[in-house]
Amino acid sequence: LPDGVNISKEARSAISRAASVFVLYATSCANNFAMKGKRKTLNAGDVLSAMEEMEFQRFVAPLKESLEVYRREQKGKKEARKDKDKKADSEEQDKSREEENDDDDERMEEDEQNDEEEVDN
């Protein structure tokens, strides 16, 4: 809201109720599209179709843009998670190799000491 705008309690309540009614109506219309598709789950296409059916075409373009941004963000997060998992796996393998090398080094040192002791005996 612009600076200096005050909203009464009654107006806030009316806006809240109007928003609730709108969401319920949009959900009902979207549900009809899902049922026509023999599905129980609403998807983005159902909501966009409902907006057009409810004659809110001016919301369709901004909703599609927001949906595309959301999908890109989710894809980016998913790829980042995969990269992180790959990096963690790689680091874990490197650590495991280092531990194996350390164990091998210790065994070699023990073998050398045992060989030296046998030579001394």
PyRosetta script that sets phi, psi and omega in degrees:
from pyrosetta import init, pose_from_sequence

init()
pose = pose_from_sequence("LPDGVNISKEARSAISRAASVFVLYATSCANNFAMKGKRKTLNAGDVLSAMEEMEFQRFVAPLKESLEVYRREQKGKKEARKDKDKKADSEEQDKSREEENDDDDERMEEDEQNDEEEVDN")
pose.set_psi(1, 149.2)
pose.set_omega(1, 176.9)
pose.set_phi(2, -64.5)
pose.set_psi(2, 156.9)
pose.set_omega(2, 178.3)
pose.set_phi(3, -61.3)
pose.set_psi(3, 143.3)
pose.set_omega(3, 175.7)
pose.set_phi(4, 84.4)
pose.set_psi(4, 2.9)
pose.set_omega(4, 179.3)
pose.set_phi(5, -93.1)
pose.set_psi(5, 126.6)
pose.set_omega(5, 177.2)
pose.set_phi(6, -112.8)
pose.set_psi(6, 142.5)
pose.set_omega(6, 179.4)
pose.set_phi(7, -122.5)
pose.set_psi(7, 130.6)
pose.set_omega(7, -179.7)
pose.set_phi(8, -71.8)
pose.set_psi(8, 163.3)
pose.set_omega(8, 178.4)
pose.set_phi(9, -60.1)
pose.set_psi(9, -41.5)
pose.set_omega(9, -179.5)
pose.set_phi(10, -64.0)
pose.set_psi(10, -39.7)
pose.set_omega(10, 179.2)
pose.set_phi(11, -66.5)
pose.set_psi(11, -41.6)
pose.set_omega(11, 176.9)
pose.set_phi(12, -60.2)
pose.set_psi(12, -44.4)
pose.set_omega(12, 179.2)
pose.set_phi(13, -62.4)
pose.set_psi(13, -42.9)
pose.set_omega(13, -179.9)
pose.set_phi(14, -64.7)
pose.set_psi(14, -41.8)
pose.set_omega(14, 178.6)
pose.set_phi(15, -64.9)
pose.set_psi(15, -42.5)
pose.set_omega(15, 179.2)
pose.set_phi(16, -61.7)
pose.set_psi(16, -44.6)
pose.set_omega(16, 179.2)
pose.set_phi(17, -66.7)
pose.set_psi(17, -39.9)
pose.set_omega(17, 178.3)
pose.set_phi(18, -63.0)
pose.set_psi(18, -42.0)
pose.set_omega(18, 178.1)
pose.set_phi(19, -63.6)
pose.set_psi(19, -41.0)
pose.set_omega(19, 178.3)
pose.set_phi(20, -62.8)
pose.set_psi(20, -43.7)
pose.set_omega(20, 179.4)
pose.set_phi(21, -63.8)
pose.set_psi(21, -42.1)
pose.set_omega(21, 179.4)
pose.set_phi(22, -60.9)
pose.set_psi(22, -47.2)
pose.set_omega(22, -179.6)
pose.set_phi(23, -62.5)
pose.set_psi(23, -42.8)
pose.set_omega(23, 178.5)
pose.set_phi(24, -63.1)
pose.set_psi(24, -42.1)
pose.set_omega(24, 179.2)
pose.set_phi(25, -65.5)
pose.set_psi(25, -44.5)
pose.set_omega(25, 179.1)
pose.set_phi(26, -63.5)
pose.set_psi(26, -39.7)
pose.set_omega(26, 178.8)
pose.set_phi(27, -64.9)
pose.set_psi(27, -41.8)
pose.set_omega(27, 178.7)
pose.set_phi(28, -62.2)
pose.set_psi(28, -45.2)
pose.set_omega(28, 178.8)
pose.set_phi(29, -64.4)
pose.set_psi(29, -42.5)
pose.set_omega(29, 178.8)
pose.set_phi(30, -64.6)
pose.set_psi(30, -37.5)
pose.set_omega(30, 178.2)
pose.set_phi(31, -62.3)
pose.set_psi(31, -36.7)
pose.set_omega(31, 177.6)
pose.set_phi(32, -61.6)
pose.set_psi(32, -39.8)
pose.set_omega(32, 177.7)
pose.set_phi(33, -66.6)
pose.set_psi(33, -38.7)
pose.set_omega(33, 178.1)
pose.set_phi(34, -65.3)
pose.set_psi(34, -42.0)
pose.set_omega(34, 179.8)
pose.set_phi(35, -64.5)
pose.set_psi(35, -37.6)
pose.set_omega(35, 176.8)
pose.set_phi(36, -62.5)
pose.set_psi(36, -32.1)
pose.set_omega(36, 177.6)
pose.set_phi(37, -86.6)
pose.set_psi(37, 8.2)
pose.set_omega(37, -179.9)
pose.set_phi(38, 56.4)
pose.set_psi(38, 43.3)
pose.set_omega(38, 177.5)
pose.set_phi(39, -124.6)
pose.set_psi(39, 154.5)
pose.set_omega(39, 176.4)
pose.set_phi(40, -102.0)
pose.set_psi(40, -14.7)
pose.set_omega(40, -176.8)
pose.set_phi(41, -102.7)
pose.set_psi(41, 128.7)
pose.set_omega(41, 176.3)
pose.set_phi(42, -75.3)
pose.set_psi(42, 143.4)
pose.set_omega(42, 174.3)
pose.set_phi(43, -126.1)
pose.set_psi(43, 177.2)
pose.set_omega(43, -176.1)
pose.set_phi(44, -60.3)
pose.set_psi(44, -38.1)
pose.set_omega(44, 178.9)
pose.set_phi(45, -61.2)
pose.set_psi(45, -37.6)
pose.set_omega(45, 177.9)
pose.set_phi(46, -63.1)
pose.set_psi(46, -42.5)
pose.set_omega(46, -179.3)
pose.set_phi(47, -66.8)
pose.set_psi(47, -42.0)
pose.set_omega(47, 179.3)
pose.set_phi(48, -64.8)
pose.set_psi(48, -41.1)
pose.set_omega(48, 177.3)
pose.set_phi(49, -64.1)
pose.set_psi(49, -38.4)
pose.set_omega(49, 178.4)
pose.set_phi(50, -63.5)
pose.set_psi(50, -40.4)
pose.set_omega(50, 178.6)
pose.set_phi(51, -60.4)
pose.set_psi(51, -42.1)
pose.set_omega(51, 178.9)
pose.set_phi(52, -66.7)
pose.set_psi(52, -42.4)
pose.set_omega(52, 179.9)
pose.set_phi(53, -63.6)
pose.set_psi(53, -35.8)
pose.set_omega(53, -179.6)
pose.set_phi(54, -80.8)
pose.set_psi(54, 3.3)
pose.set_omega(54, 179.6)
pose.set_phi(55, 65.5)
pose.set_psi(55, 38.5)
pose.set_omega(55, 173.6)
pose.set_phi(56, -113.2)
pose.set_psi(56, 49.7)
pose.set_omega(56, -177.7)
pose.set_phi(57, -58.5)
pose.set_psi(57, -30.4)
pose.set_omega(57, -177.3)
pose.set_phi(58, -67.4)
pose.set_psi(58, -15.6)
pose.set_omega(58, 177.3)
pose.set_phi(59, -88.7)
pose.set_psi(59, -17.4)
pose.set_omega(59, -173.8)
pose.set_phi(60, -62.7)
pose.set_psi(60, -49.5)
pose.set_omega(60, -178.3)
pose.set_phi(61, -61.1)
pose.set_psi(61, -48.8)
pose.set_omega(61, 178.2)
pose.set_phi(62, -62.8)
pose.set_psi(62, -35.6)
pose.set_omega(62, 178.1)
pose.set_phi(63, -65.8)
pose.set_psi(63, -41.3)
pose.set_omega(63, 178.1)
pose.set_phi(64, -62.8)
pose.set_psi(64, -41.6)
pose.set_omega(64, 178.6)
pose.set_phi(65, -63.0)
pose.set_psi(65, -45.1)
pose.set_omega(65, 179.3)
pose.set_phi(66, -63.2)
pose.set_psi(66, -40.0)
pose.set_omega(66, 178.6)
pose.set_phi(67, -63.2)
pose.set_psi(67, -42.5)
pose.set_omega(67, -180.0)
pose.set_phi(68, -64.7)
pose.set_psi(68, -42.3)
pose.set_omega(68, 177.3)
pose.set_phi(69, -61.3)
pose.set_psi(69, -45.4)
pose.set_omega(69, 179.8)
pose.set_phi(70, -60.0)
pose.set_psi(70, -45.5)
pose.set_omega(70, -179.4)
pose.set_phi(71, -64.0)
pose.set_psi(71, -39.9)
pose.set_omega(71, 177.5)
pose.set_phi(72, -63.1)
pose.set_psi(72, -43.0)
pose.set_omega(72, 178.9)
pose.set_phi(73, -61.5)
pose.set_psi(73, -44.4)
pose.set_omega(73, -179.5)
pose.set_phi(74, -64.6)
pose.set_psi(74, -40.3)
pose.set_omega(74, 178.4)
pose.set_phi(75, -63.9)
pose.set_psi(75, -43.0)
pose.set_omega(75, 177.7)
pose.set_phi(76, -61.9)
pose.set_psi(76, -42.7)
pose.set_omega(76, 178.4)
pose.set_phi(77, -63.9)
pose.set_psi(77, -41.4)
pose.set_omega(77, -179.4)
pose.set_phi(78, -64.2)
pose.set_psi(78, -43.9)
pose.set_omega(78, 178.7)
pose.set_phi(79, -65.9)
pose.set_psi(79, -39.6)
pose.set_omega(79, 178.3)
pose.set_phi(80, -63.7)
pose.set_psi(80, -39.9)
pose.set_omega(80, 178.7)
pose.set_phi(81, -64.0)
pose.set_psi(81, -42.1)
pose.set_omega(81, 178.2)
pose.set_phi(82, -62.8)
pose.set_psi(82, -45.1)
pose.set_omega(82, 178.9)
pose.set_phi(83, -60.7)
pose.set_psi(83, -41.7)
pose.set_omega(83, 179.7)
pose.set_phi(84, -64.2)
pose.set_psi(84, -43.1)
pose.set_omega(84, 179.2)
pose.set_phi(85, -64.2)
pose.set_psi(85, -42.0)
pose.set_omega(85, 178.3)
pose.set_phi(86, -62.5)
pose.set_psi(86, -42.8)
pose.set_omega(86, -179.9)
pose.set_phi(87, -64.2)
pose.set_psi(87, -42.4)
pose.set_omega(87, 179.3)
pose.set_phi(88, -63.9)
pose.set_psi(88, -42.7)
pose.set_omega(88, 177.8)
pose.set_phi(89, -61.8)
pose.set_psi(89, -43.5)
pose.set_omega(89, 179.8)
pose.set_phi(90, -62.9)
pose.set_psi(90, -44.1)
pose.set_omega(90, 178.8)
pose.set_phi(91, -64.8)
pose.set_psi(91, -38.0)
pose.set_omega(91, 179.0)
pose.set_phi(92, -64.8)
pose.set_psi(92, -41.5)
pose.set_omega(92, 178.1)
pose.set_phi(93, -65.3)
pose.set_psi(93, -42.1)
pose.set_omega(93, 178.1)
pose.set_phi(94, -61.1)
pose.set_psi(94, -42.6)
pose.set_omega(94, 179.7)
pose.set_phi(95, -64.3)
pose.set_psi(95, -42.7)
pose.set_omega(95, 178.9)
pose.set_phi(96, -61.9)
pose.set_psi(96, -42.6)
pose.set_omega(96, 178.3)
pose.set_phi(97, -63.2)
pose.set_psi(97, -41.4)
pose.set_omega(97, 178.7)
pose.set_phi(98, -61.9)
pose.set_psi(98, -42.5)
pose.set_omega(98, 178.9)
pose.set_phi(99, -64.1)
pose.set_psi(99, -40.7)
pose.set_omega(99, 177.5)
pose.set_phi(100, -62.9)
pose.set_psi(100, -43.5)
pose.set_omega(100, 178.3)
pose.set_phi(101, -62.5)
pose.set_psi(101, -40.6)
pose.set_omega(101, 178.4)
pose.set_phi(102, -63.4)
pose.set_psi(102, -43.0)
pose.set_omega(102, 178.1)
pose.set_phi(103, -61.8)
pose.set_psi(103, -43.2)
pose.set_omega(103, 178.5)
pose.set_phi(104, -62.4)
pose.set_psi(104, -42.5)
pose.set_omega(104, 178.8)
pose.set_phi(105, -61.4)
pose.set_psi(105, -43.2)
pose.set_omega(105, 179.2)
pose.set_phi(106, -63.2)
pose.set_psi(106, -42.8)
pose.set_omega(106, 179.1)
pose.set_phi(107, -62.5)
pose.set_psi(107, -41.8)
pose.set_omega(107, 179.8)
pose.set_phi(108, -63.4)
pose.set_psi(108, -41.3)
pose.set_omega(108, 178.7)
pose.set_phi(109, -64.4)
pose.set_psi(109, -40.8)
pose.set_omega(109, 178.3)
pose.set_phi(110, -64.2)
pose.set_psi(110, -43.2)
pose.set_omega(110, 178.7)
pose.set_phi(111, -61.3)
pose.set_psi(111, -42.0)
pose.set_omega(111, 179.1)
pose.set_phi(112, -63.5)
pose.set_psi(112, -41.3)
pose.set_omega(112, 178.8)
pose.set_phi(113, -65.4)
pose.set_psi(113, -42.1)
pose.set_omega(113, 178.7)
pose.set_phi(114, -63.1)
pose.set_psi(114, -40.8)
pose.set_omega(114, 177.5)
pose.set_phi(115, -62.0)
pose.set_psi(115, -42.3)
pose.set_omega(115, 179.5)
pose.set_phi(116, -64.3)
pose.set_psi(116, -40.2)
pose.set_omega(116, 179.3)
pose.set_phi(117, -65.4)
pose.set_psi(117, -38.9)
pose.set_omega(117, 179.6)
pose.set_phi(118, -66.5)
pose.set_psi(118, -38.4)
pose.set_omega(118, 178.8)
pose.set_phi(119, -65.7)
pose.set_psi(119, -40.4)
pose.set_omega(119, 179.9)
pose.set_phi(120, -66.2)
pose.set_psi(120, -32.4)
pose.set_omega(120, -177.7)
pose.set_phi(121, -79.2)
pose.dump_pdb("model.pdb")
